[in-house]
Amino acid sequence: MSYFGHLWQTFIDSKWLFLEATLLTLKLTAISIFIAIFIGLLFALLKITKIKLFVWLANTYIFVVRGTPLIVQIFIFYYGLSYGPLQISGFWSAVLGLAFHNGAYIAEIFRGSIQSIGNGQTEAGRSIGMTSWQTMKRIVLPQAFRRALPPLGNQFIIGLKDSSLAAFVGLAEIFNVSTTMGSNTFDFMTWLLISAIYYLLLVFLLTLLVSYTEKKLAVSD
């Protein structure tokens, strides 16, 4: 049997093994991104306020995330929370680490999108009696979200691939399964290529989803 035949056969034989790992990868990604969106929006709003303390807090958070590796952040959450008084699971430690990391980049995406909306939009909202928060919620944020969607889509894809680092805290996601099977069979290349195929499929599906959402929002405009 040729190597490609061996690769294909191994891919087929391991489909149920990787199905469970894929579901865990999707669960990690979806929950961490969901939390990161709220973190990002919060710090984006803090960064554009006129209150210096809030601006400093947002800048400090973003600086810390950008200045330290993601794997270090995950380990800090893992060893700081899974063995601390809270005793949260390794899964939630990884989720919080990923959310903490992605939130900083999403904050900058939201900040840029919000500031790209012309002041005339805000002034129009205030002129009809809306408060600052109502203007932000009803006028600025919907438009900002549309503009933020393409870079957000890229960040979601990065978040999906970054979830592979959860393997280092013992979670049996795609990368962990492939390295474990590689160690058991001494056939690392085959199992790593299979994991690459699964990541490519997931990224392809996520790209289609983001593109579909962009088109739907464009139609609504």
N, C-alpha and C positions, 0 to 999 in steps of 0.2 A: 504494500500500500504506500502511495506517495505521501509526503508530509501533509499536503493540502487535504488529502483524503483522511488522514489521521486527525487533522485539525477539525474537519467537518464532523467526523464521527464523534469526536470528543465533545464537540459543541452540542450535538444532538443528545448524546447520552447524559450530559450534565444539565439539561434544560430545567429539570425540577429543582436541582440544587441551586442554580442561579436565579430561579424564579423567586424563591424566598429571599435571597440576598438582594435582588432587584427591588422587591417590595420594601425592604428595610431601607435601602438607599433612597427610594422615593419618599418614604415616610420622614427620614432625616431631613431631606432637602425641603419638602413641603412645609414642615413645621418650623424649621429654622428660618426659612425665607419669610413665612407669614409673620413670625415675631420680628424679624429684621426690618420688615416694612414699617411696622409701628415705631420701632426704635429709630429708624432712619427719618421718618416724618417728624418725630418729636425733636430730634437734634437739628434737623433742617430748620424747623420753626424757631428753635432756640438761637440758632446762628444768625437769623435775620432780624432778631429783635434788637431793640435799642438798649437793652439792659446788659451792661458790660459783664456782669457775673454769668449770665446765661450764655453769652457769646464765648466767654472764656471756658466754661464747662464743655460746650460743644467742640471748640477747637482742641481742647485737651484730649477729649475722647477720640476724636478723629486722628490726632497726632499719635496717640498711643497705639491705636489699631494699625495705622500705616507703618509705624516704626518697629513693630514686633512681628515675628512670624506667626502664621495661623496655628501651626502645630504647638507652639509655645502657649498660645492663648487657650487652646483646647486642653492641654495638660494642666494649666492653672485652674481651669474650671473643674477638670476631672479630679485632681488631687485636693483641690480646695473645697469641693462640694461633696464628692462621693464618699469622702472619709471624714467630713466635718460633722457638725451637729445636725445639719439638714439631712444628711444621708440620702441624697438623691442618687438615682441610678446612673450608670455609665452612659446610657442612651440620652438622658436629659442633660448630662454634663456636656456631651458632644453637641446636642441641639443648641444649648445656650452659648457654647463657644463659637459655633458657626453663626448664630444669630448676632452675637456681639461683634463678630468680625464683619459680616456682610452689612450690618446696620450702618457702619461708618461710611461705606462706599455708597450705600443707598441714600444716606443723608446728603452727601455732596450732589448726587443726581437730582434729588428733590430740590435742594437749594438752588441749583442752577436753573431748573425748570421754573420754579416760583419766581425767581428774579428776572426771568426772561419775559414774563407777562408785563405788559406796559402799565405804567402808573394810571393811565386813563381808565383801565378796567376797575381799579380800586376806587378811584374818584367817582366813577359812575355809580358804584354800589353805595358809597357813602352819601351821594347826592339824593338817593331815593330813600334814605333813612336807615340803611343797614349799619349794624355795628361793624367794627373791624373784624371780629371773628366771623360774623355772618358773611361778610364780603369775601373773606378768605375761603370759607367752607363752600359757598354757593357759586362763586365766580372764579376765583383764582385757582383753587386746588383742582377742580375738574379739568380746566385747560392745561394746568401744569402736569397733571397725570398723563394726558395725551402726549405731551411733548417728552415726558420722561420715559414712556413705554419702550422705545428702542434701546436706550442704555440700560433700562431695568431688565429687559430681556437678556442682554449680554451678562448682566450681573447674576441673573438666575442661572444661566448656564455655568458660569464660574462657580456659583454655589453648589450646583449639582456635582461638578468635578471635585470640588474641595471636600465634599462629603467623604471621599475616599480616605481622608486623614483620620476618620473615626475608627479605622482599622487599628490604629495605634493605641486605642483605649479599649480594645477587645470586642468591638462590634462586628458581627459577621455580615458586613455588607459586601458588595461585589469585589472590591480589591482584596479584602481579607480572605474571602473564599478562594480567590485565584492563587494567592500566595500560599495559603494553607495546602491546597491541592498540589501546588508546585512542589512544596516541601515533601509531601507524601509520595509523590510519583517521580521526583527528580526530573520533571519535565516543565520547568518554569516558563519557557517561551510559549508553549502551547496554551497554558492556562492564562498567562498575561495577555496573549492575543485575544483569547475568548472574552476576558474582562474588557478589553478595548472595544470589541464589537458591541458589547452591551452598553457601554458608555456612549458610543457613537449612535446607537439606536435611540437611547434616551435623549441625547442632545438634539437629534433630528426631530423627534416628536415634540420636544419643548420648543424648538425653533418654529415648527409649523403652528403650534398653539399661539405663540407670540405674534406671528405674522397674521394669523386669522383674527386675533383681537385687534391688531392695528387696523386691519381692513374694516372691521365692524365699526370701530370708532371713527374712522375716516368717513364712512357712509353716514353715520349719525351727525357728523359736522355739516 
